[in-house]
Amino acid sequence: MNDLPKDLTSQELLQQIGRLKKEREAVILAHNYQPPEIQDLADFTGDSLELSMIAAKTPAKVIVFCGVQFMGETAAILSPDKTVLLPVLEAGCTLADYATAEQLREAKKKYPNAIVVTYVNSSAEVKAETDICCTSANAIQIVESIEGNRPILFVSDYNLGHYAAKKTGKNIILWNGCCPTHALLSPFAIAKAKKKWPEAQVIMHPECKPETLELADFVGSTSGMLKYAKSQPAGASFIVGTEVGLLHRLQKENPDKTFHPASDYLICPMMKMTTLKNVKDSLEKMQYVVKVPAEIRLKAKAAVDAMLQYTASLKITTK
């Protein structure tokens, strides 16, 4: 006789998650690259900083962040009075791992006059060594805001920094780091996709390589791509140059349009780790709690606040 417990169905898991969410007074966030069933489950779906800002304004006592480690940290930085849970402890980010606080401190010694602009896709410790943060949506505006020809140490995505340098002409010191998923997209893959779907517009994330970005009709953050797709006429088709998870939301919000992945290989394994069972277990066992030490949190928050204050003054979206 088999006494092993049977696996719960998706519907049963959703029912349990709903009950636990109410009991814990929780809000569930899902990044745009999460699996479709996780996106559909979430109270809010979006970019990492956008979600953290939304969560900070909710009355929820618990934030369940379906994403990766640095996203949970950002939520903890902005919501120190809430409990932040990351459903999968091992969900990290290779891009964030390219820069450590120690490495950044050494770079600051090498370039003492440089202002440090750090991508939000970074650890709390790295943010704490930063002058001002940026997102993929406002990187150009943040870089442009640096007065004169003062050198800018751009951490830690080389491709996003290169894109900002090209658009602004600013003196940018590029960090040797990248998102492996976006860096994987090649001009050859775009040419292949264009041959298959010649009428489709190419929309692409600025974390892609410079030579690949040259082939894009539109370059923007995930939220930027969502907004751009909505602005196009019914019947339009798109080749999407970012992690394939975004296609679910693009299609959901634009049923009258067609979306194709620029490559079937644009999959972030870390973003695909979260399952419904992970979310249920996280709420049930209150695991895994993301904590940022107070000293680091305050310094990191200052860098995020500097960005928010600047973008608010220009009415620039942080998405």
Secondary structure, DSSP 8 states (H G I E B T S, - for coil): ---S-----HHHHHHHHHHHHHHHTEEEEEETTS-HHHHHH-SEEE-HHHHHHHHHHS--SEEEEES-HHHHHHHHHH-TTSEEE-S-TT---HHHHT--HHHHHHHHHHSTT-EEEEESSS-HHHHTT-SEEE-TTTHHHHHHTS-TT--EEEES-HHHHHHHHHHH---EEE-S---HHHHT--HHHHHHHHHHSTT-EEEE-TTS-HHHHTT-SEE--HHHHHHHHHHS-TT-EEEEES-TTHHHHHHHH-TTSEEEES-TT---TTTT---HHHHHHHHHHT--B----HHHHHHHHHHHHHHHHHHHHHT----
